[in-house]
Amino acid sequence: MPREFWKSSGYHLVERNDRGWLSVTPDLLRAYYTRPEIHPVDESCETEHQVFDRIMADPFAPVEDAVLAAIVDPDAAENYRIILAFRDHLVSSGTVEAAYRGFFSDVSVKIPPVFVDQMANLILRNVMRNVPDAMRVRAAEILFREQAVTTQDEQLMLADAEIVETYSDTAGFGGLGALLVETGTPMREVSLDILNDDNKDMYWERSDRFDTAVDFRFTQPALDAFCRVMEAWISHFTDLTVRIQPVQSIKDERWVWHIGLDSEATRILNGLYQGEAVDEAYLSRIVALFRMEIEDRRQVIPAVQGRPVWLGMAMSADNKLKMKPQNLLTNLPLTQVQ
């Protein structure tokens, strides 16, 4: 039976259409309107209260810019402009998935990065809805939540960056706490367990706390689980079947295509591809490398047919990993946009 997880994603507020994508519903829009940046406070002017009441009653109701200009607080007025532009993009796109893709193809659409992450969270909740493996669901967090990376004694641990930064004491962290202290990461008391095949089912009851860590070393279950997540993410958007496997290095004399899964990896892979001498300090930031093969060669541009696509992810100078899952959609070597 499917397990419940990520209740905070808003999955209960949407509906799946015939394609399996998420339709934009009034309840989903209301959830955005009740964010602290939008919800009026006692000191808010009458116009602001009227606008809020109007869109809560009818989430699709148009709001003229002249009305927003009448809001006394200019910051509040700008917040409404942002949320309503976001609303209009969602509605015109029809589904959350189409809206998500649209953000990376239409430069005129501007939204806060936190909204992009929230949409990825919601879409992944849909993608992972029937996945029984808690390790795979935890690995999916990497696509929408920044990770703190710890490397010590040949370990490679990923933990939620927000959780790690929020806490400043080592109590409750066990062995991971000692590693994070040695790398200078501040913490305070919190229970943060390292998932493995024996204890991974603990994840289900605490999925919304984002307080579990994973061992991301080569051959470890979390790395394989992450590959399956990326395959499912690509398939959900494109209907393509791809096979992704971790590798320890890129050895390819006919290297023709690569995708950086974050800004750091993009810069490193671009340098390697162009034959530049990449500093060892940058190479040491690589967290994982992958080989991807697209099953249907007819949908691949001729130069890449029969060749692997190399993927890489890397941490920043402050040991953070901020993945850009949209790169797996926008940078595929396909003959046409899926």
C-alpha positions as CSV (number, residue, x, y, z in Angstrom):
1,M,0.0,0.0,0.0
2,P,1.3,3.5,-0.8
3,R,2.6,5.3,2.3
4,E,1.7,8.9,3.3
5,F,4.6,11.4,3.2
6,W,5.4,15.0,2.6
7,K,2.0,16.3,3.7
8,S,3.4,19.8,3.5
9,S,3.8,19.5,-0.3
10,G,0.1,20.3,-0.8
11,Y,-0.5,17.1,-2.7
12,H,-3.9,16.8,-1.1
13,L,-4.9,20.1,-2.7
14,V,-4.5,19.0,-6.3
15,E,-6.0,16.5,-8.7
16,R,-4.3,14.2,-11.2
17,N,-5.4,14.5,-14.8
18,D,-5.6,11.8,-17.5
19,R,-1.9,12.2,-18.2
20,G,-1.0,11.9,-14.5
21,W,-0.1,15.6,-14.2
22,L,-1.4,17.9,-11.5
23,S,-4.3,20.2,-12.3
24,V,-4.3,23.7,-10.8
25,T,-7.1,23.8,-8.3
26,P,-8.7,26.7,-6.2
27,D,-7.4,25.1,-3.0
28,L,-3.8,25.0,-4.3
29,L,-4.0,28.7,-5.1
30,R,-5.6,29.5,-1.7
31,A,-2.6,27.8,-0.1
32,Y,-0.3,30.3,-1.8
33,Y,-2.5,33.2,-0.8
34,T,-2.3,32.3,2.9
35,R,1.5,32.5,2.9
36,P,2.8,35.1,5.5
37,E,4.0,37.4,2.8
38,I,0.4,37.7,1.4
39,H,-1.9,37.2,4.3
40,P,-3.0,40.7,5.7
41,V,-2.2,41.6,9.3
42,D,-4.2,43.9,11.6
43,E,-2.2,46.9,10.4
44,S,-3.0,46.2,6.7
45,C,-5.1,48.8,4.9
46,E,-8.7,48.3,3.9
47,T,-7.7,47.8,0.2
48,E,-5.3,45.0,1.1
49,H,-8.0,43.2,3.1
50,Q,-10.4,43.6,0.2
51,V,-8.0,42.1,-2.3
52,F,-7.3,39.2,0.0
53,D,-10.9,38.5,0.6
54,R,-11.7,38.7,-3.1
55,I,-9.1,36.1,-4.2
56,M,-9.8,33.8,-1.3
57,A,-13.5,33.8,-2.3
58,D,-12.6,33.3,-6.0
59,P,-8.9,32.3,-6.4
60,F,-9.1,33.0,-10.2
61,A,-10.6,36.5,-9.8
62,P,-8.8,39.2,-11.8
63,V,-7.2,42.1,-9.8
64,E,-6.5,45.3,-11.6
65,D,-3.1,46.9,-11.1
66,A,-4.9,50.1,-10.2
67,V,-6.3,48.3,-7.2
68,L,-2.9,47.0,-6.2
69,A,-1.5,50.5,-6.5
70,A,-4.0,51.6,-3.9
71,I,-2.5,49.4,-1.2
72,V,-0.8,51.6,1.3
73,D,2.2,49.3,1.9
74,P,4.3,49.2,-1.3
75,D,5.9,45.9,-0.2
76,A,2.6,44.3,0.3
77,A,1.4,45.6,-3.1
78,E,4.5,44.1,-4.8
79,N,4.0,40.8,-3.0
80,Y,0.5,40.7,-4.5
81,R,1.8,41.4,-8.0
82,I,4.3,38.5,-7.7
83,I,1.7,36.0,-6.4
84,L,-0.9,37.0,-8.9
85,A,1.6,36.8,-11.8
86,F,2.5,33.3,-10.4
87,R,-1.2,32.5,-10.3
88,D,-1.8,33.6,-13.8
89,H,1.1,31.5,-15.1
90,L,-0.2,28.4,-13.2
91,V,-3.7,28.9,-14.6
92,S,-2.6,29.5,-18.2
93,S,-0.4,26.5,-18.0
94,G,-3.2,24.3,-16.8
95,T,-1.0,21.9,-14.7
96,V,1.7,22.3,-12.2
97,E,4.1,20.4,-14.4
98,A,3.5,22.5,-17.4
99,A,3.9,25.7,-15.3
100,Y,7.2,24.3,-13.8
101,R,8.7,23.7,-17.3
102,G,7.4,27.1,-18.4
103,F,9.5,28.9,-15.9
104,F,12.7,27.7,-17.7
105,S,11.5,28.5,-21.2
106,D,9.8,31.8,-20.7
107,V,12.2,34.4,-19.4
108,S,9.4,36.9,-18.8
109,V,8.1,34.7,-15.9
110,K,9.8,35.7,-12.7
111,I,9.0,34.0,-9.4
112,P,10.9,33.6,-6.1
113,P,13.2,30.5,-6.1
114,V,11.3,29.1,-3.1
115,F,8.2,28.7,-5.3
116,V,10.3,26.7,-7.8
117,D,11.4,24.4,-5.0
118,Q,7.9,24.0,-3.7
119,M,6.6,23.1,-7.1
120,A,9.3,20.5,-7.5
121,N,8.4,19.1,-4.1
122,L,4.7,18.9,-5.1
123,I,5.6,17.3,-8.5
124,L,7.9,14.8,-6.9
125,R,5.2,13.9,-4.4
126,N,3.1,12.9,-7.4
127,V,6.0,11.1,-9.1
128,M,6.8,9.1,-6.0
129,R,3.2,8.5,-4.9
130,N,3.4,4.7,-5.3
131,V,7.1,4.2,-4.4
132,P,7.4,1.8,-1.4
133,D,11.1,2.4,-0.8
134,A,11.8,5.0,1.8
135,M,15.4,5.4,0.7
136,R,14.2,6.5,-2.7
137,V,11.8,9.0,-1.3
138,R,14.6,10.4,0.9
139,A,16.8,10.6,-2.1
140,A,14.2,12.6,-3.9
141,E,14.6,15.4,-1.3
142,I,17.8,16.3,-3.0
143,L,15.9,17.6,-6.0
144,F,14.1,20.3,-4.0
145,R,16.0,20.8,-0.7
146,E,19.6,22.0,-0.4
147,Q,21.9,19.5,1.2
148,A,24.9,19.9,3.5
149,V,27.7,17.7,2.4
150,T,30.1,16.1,4.9
151,T,33.3,14.4,3.9
152,Q,35.4,12.9,6.6
153,D,37.2,9.5,7.1
154,E,36.2,8.5,3.5
155,Q,32.5,9.2,4.2
156,L,30.2,11.2,2.1
157,M,27.1,12.2,4.0
158,L,24.2,14.4,2.8
159,A,21.9,16.1,5.4
160,D,19.3,18.8,4.9
161,A,21.1,22.1,4.9
162,E,18.4,24.0,6.6
163,I,18.1,21.5,9.4
164,V,21.9,21.4,9.9
165,E,22.2,25.2,9.9
166,T,19.3,25.7,12.3
167,Y,20.8,23.6,15.0
168,S,24.0,24.4,16.8
169,D,24.7,21.7,19.3
170,T,26.0,18.2,18.7
171,A,23.6,16.4,21.1
172,G,21.4,13.9,19.3
173,F,23.5,13.7,16.1
174,G,25.7,10.8,17.1
175,G,28.6,10.1,14.7
176,L,27.3,12.5,12.1
177,G,27.4,15.3,14.7
178,A,31.1,14.8,15.2
179,L,31.7,15.0,11.5
180,L,29.7,18.2,11.1
181,V,31.5,19.8,14.0
182,E,34.9,19.0,12.5
183,T,33.8,20.7,9.3
184,G,32.7,23.8,11.3
185,T,29.0,23.3,10.8
186,P,27.0,24.8,13.7
187,M,24.2,22.7,15.3
188,R,22.1,22.4,18.3
189,E,20.1,19.5,19.7
190,V,18.1,17.5,17.1
191,S,17.6,13.9,16.2
192,L,19.1,13.3,12.8
193,D,19.6,9.6,11.9
194,I,21.5,8.1,9.0
195,L,19.1,6.0,6.9
196,N,20.2,2.5,5.9
197,D,18.5,-0.6,4.6
198,D,17.8,-1.7,8.2
199,N,16.2,1.4,9.6
200,K,14.9,3.3,6.5
201,D,11.2,2.7,7.4
202,M,11.6,5.3,10.2
203,Y,11.5,7.8,7.4
204,W,7.7,7.6,6.8
205,E,6.7,9.1,10.1
206,R,9.1,12.0,10.0
207,S,9.3,12.8,6.2
208,D,8.1,16.3,6.7
209,R,10.8,17.0,9.3
210,F,13.6,16.5,6.7
211,D,15.9,15.3,9.5
212,T,17.4,12.2,8.1
213,A,20.9,11.9,6.5
214,V,22.1,9.4,3.8
215,D,25.4,7.9,2.9
216,F,26.0,9.0,-0.7
217,R,29.2,7.0,-1.4
218,F,29.6,4.9,-4.5
219,T,27.8,1.5,-4.2
220,Q,25.7,2.8,-1.3
221,P,21.8,2.4,-1.5
222,A,21.1,6.1,-1.5
223,L,23.1,6.7,-4.6
224,D,21.3,4.0,-6.5
225,A,18.0,5.3,-5.2
226,F,18.9,8.8,-6.5
227,C,19.4,7.3,-9.9
228,R,15.9,5.8,-9.9
229,V,14.5,9.2,-8.8
230,M,16.2,11.0,-11.7
231,E,14.9,8.3,-14.2
232,A,11.3,8.8,-12.9
233,W,11.6,12.6,-13.0
234,I,12.6,12.5,-16.6
235,S,10.0,9.9,-17.6
236,H,7.2,11.9,-15.8
237,F,7.8,15.0,-17.9
238,T,8.9,13.4,-21.2
239,D,7.7,9.8,-21.3
240,L,11.3,8.9,-22.2
241,T,12.8,5.7,-20.7
242,V,16.3,6.4,-19.5
243,R,18.9,4.3,-17.6
244,I,21.1,6.1,-15.2
245,Q,23.9,4.5,-13.2
246,P,26.6,6.0,-11.0
247,V,30.2,6.0,-12.1
248,Q,33.5,6.8,-10.4
249,S,35.0,8.7,-13.3
250,I,34.3,9.8,-16.9
251,K,36.5,7.9,-19.3
252,D,35.2,8.7,-22.8
253,E,37.4,9.7,-25.7
254,R,34.2,10.6,-27.6
255,W,32.6,12.6,-24.9
256,V,29.8,14.5,-26.7
257,W,27.2,15.6,-24.1
258,H,27.0,16.2,-20.4
259,I,24.5,17.8,-18.0
260,G,25.6,19.5,-14.8
261,L,23.0,18.9,-12.1
262,D,23.9,22.2,-10.3
263,S,25.9,25.3,-11.0
264,E,29.2,24.0,-9.6
265,A,29.0,20.7,-11.6
266,T,28.1,22.6,-14.8
267,R,31.2,24.7,-14.4
268,I,33.5,21.7,-13.7
269,L,32.1,19.5,-16.5
270,N,32.3,22.3,-19.0
271,G,35.9,22.8,-18.2
272,L,36.7,19.1,-18.5
273,Y,34.8,18.8,-21.7
274,Q,36.7,21.7,-23.2
275,G,40.0,20.2,-22.2
276,E,40.9,22.8,-19.7
277,A,43.1,22.2,-16.7
278,V,40.6,22.1,-13.8
279,D,42.1,22.9,-10.4
280,E,42.1,19.9,-8.0
281,A,40.3,22.1,-5.5
282,Y,37.3,22.2,-7.8
283,L,37.5,18.6,-8.8
284,S,37.4,17.6,-5.1
285,R,34.0,19.2,-5.0
286,I,32.4,16.5,-7.2
287,V,29.9,14.6,-5.2
288,A,28.8,12.1,-7.8
289,L,29.0,11.3,-11.5
290,F,26.5,9.3,-13.6
291,R,26.1,7.7,-17.0
292,M,22.7,8.1,-18.7
293,E,21.5,6.3,-21.7
294,I,18.3,7.3,-23.6
295,E,16.5,4.1,-24.7
296,D,14.8,5.5,-27.8
297,R,17.6,6.7,-30.0
298,R,15.2,8.2,-32.6
299,Q,14.4,11.0,-30.2
300,V,18.1,11.9,-29.6
301,I,20.0,14.3,-31.8
302,P,22.3,12.5,-34.3
303,A,25.5,13.6,-32.6
304,V,24.5,11.8,-29.4
305,Q,22.8,8.7,-30.8
306,G,24.5,5.7,-29.3
307,R,26.6,7.8,-26.9
308,P,26.1,8.2,-23.2
309,V,25.1,11.5,-21.5
310,W,27.3,12.2,-18.5
311,L,25.8,13.7,-15.4
312,G,27.6,15.3,-12.5
313,M,26.8,17.0,-9.2
314,A,29.1,19.0,-7.0
315,M,29.1,20.9,-3.8
316,S,30.0,24.6,-3.4
317,A,33.0,25.9,-1.5
318,D,30.9,25.9,1.7
319,N,30.0,22.2,1.3
320,K,26.4,22.8,0.1
321,L,24.7,21.0,-2.7
322,K,21.9,22.8,-4.5
323,M,20.5,20.7,-7.3
324,K,18.8,22.1,-10.3
325,P,16.4,19.4,-11.4
326,Q,15.2,21.5,-14.3
327,N,18.6,20.8,-16.0
328,L,17.5,17.2,-16.5
329,L,14.6,18.5,-18.6
330,T,16.0,21.5,-20.4
331,N,19.4,20.1,-21.3
332,L,18.5,16.8,-22.8
333,P,19.9,16.2,-26.3
334,L,16.5,15.6,-27.9
335,T,15.4,16.2,-31.5
336,Q,12.4,18.2,-30.2
337,V,11.1,19.6,-27.0
338,Q,9.1,17.1,-25.1
